[in-house]
Amino acid sequence: MTGAIWAVAVLAFLSSTVATIGNFAMARDFPDLTKSEASNVMADFLLDSSVALRYMQYKMMTNIFYIQSLVLWAALGLLVAYKFLLSPSA
């Protein structure tokens, strides 16, 4: 059980780190793109524009790792709660 907790904790930390790096990369590469413009990025750029494609790739991968980290942190919380609250003390 302790090994599972450590494994999930490491994976959750790594997923959060990659999502954070993705957010920093988006902020660095698209500094003039505000939040309201980000939702309409396809209206501003052509579909085959390399800038729009790179933005969509950054956004998609950042969102994937962000959601993955949320699931892993929740799983970690459940594992820790089970270990300390519900498991019989031996």
C-alpha positions as CSV (number, residue, x, y, z in Angstrom):
1,M,0.0,0.0,0.0
2,T,2.8,2.4,0.8
3,G,4.4,1.6,-2.6
4,A,1.2,2.5,-4.4
5,I,0.9,5.8,-2.4
6,W,4.5,6.7,-3.4
7,A,4.0,5.8,-7.0
8,V,0.8,7.8,-7.3
9,A,2.4,10.8,-5.5
10,V,5.4,10.8,-7.9
11,L,3.2,10.6,-10.9
12,A,0.8,13.3,-9.7
13,F,3.8,15.6,-9.0
14,L,5.3,14.9,-12.4
15,S,2.0,15.6,-14.2
16,S,1.5,18.8,-12.3
17,T,5.1,19.8,-13.2
18,V,4.6,19.2,-16.9
19,A,1.3,21.1,-16.8
20,T,3.0,24.0,-15.2
21,I,5.8,23.9,-17.7
22,G,3.2,23.9,-20.5
23,N,1.6,27.0,-19.0
24,F,4.9,28.8,-18.8
25,A,5.7,27.8,-22.4
26,M,2.3,29.2,-23.6
27,A,2.9,32.4,-21.6
28,R,6.4,32.7,-23.1
29,D,5.4,32.0,-26.7
30,F,2.2,33.9,-26.8
31,P,2.7,36.9,-24.4
32,D,0.3,39.2,-26.2
33,L,-2.6,36.7,-26.3
34,T,-5.1,37.6,-23.6
35,K,-7.6,35.2,-22.0
36,S,-10.5,36.5,-24.1
37,E,-8.5,36.3,-27.3
38,A,-7.3,32.8,-26.4
39,S,-10.9,31.4,-26.6
40,N,-11.2,32.9,-30.1
41,V,-7.7,32.0,-31.4
42,M,-9.1,30.1,-34.3
43,A,-11.0,33.3,-35.4
44,D,-7.8,35.2,-35.4
45,F,-5.5,32.7,-37.2
46,L,-6.0,30.5,-40.2
47,L,-6.5,26.8,-39.5
48,D,-3.2,25.9,-41.2
49,S,-1.3,28.6,-39.5
50,S,1.8,27.3,-37.7
51,V,1.2,29.7,-34.8
52,A,-2.4,28.5,-34.3
53,L,-1.2,24.9,-34.6
54,R,1.5,25.4,-32.0
55,Y,-0.9,27.1,-29.7
56,M,-3.4,24.3,-30.0
57,Q,-0.7,21.7,-29.3
58,Y,0.5,23.5,-26.2
59,K,-3.1,24.0,-24.9
60,M,-4.1,20.4,-25.6
61,M,-1.1,18.9,-23.9
62,T,-1.3,21.3,-21.0
63,N,-5.0,20.4,-20.5
64,I,-4.3,16.7,-20.7
65,F,-1.6,16.8,-18.1
66,Y,-3.6,19.1,-15.9
67,I,-6.6,16.8,-15.9
68,Q,-4.4,13.8,-15.4
69,S,-2.8,15.5,-12.4
70,L,-6.2,16.3,-10.9
71,V,-7.2,12.6,-11.1
72,L,-3.9,11.5,-9.7
73,W,-4.1,13.9,-6.7
74,A,-7.6,12.7,-6.0
75,A,-6.5,9.1,-6.2
76,L,-3.6,9.9,-3.8
77,G,-6.0,11.5,-1.4
78,L,-8.2,8.4,-1.5
79,L,-5.2,6.1,-1.0
80,V,-3.9,8.1,2.0
81,A,-7.4,8.3,3.5
82,Y,-7.9,4.5,3.2
83,K,-4.4,3.8,4.6
84,F,-4.8,6.0,7.7
85,L,-8.5,6.0,8.3
86,L,-10.1,2.8,7.1
87,S,-7.3,0.2,7.1
88,P,-7.1,-1.9,10.3
89,S,-4.0,-1.1,12.3
90,A,-1.7,-4.1,12.4
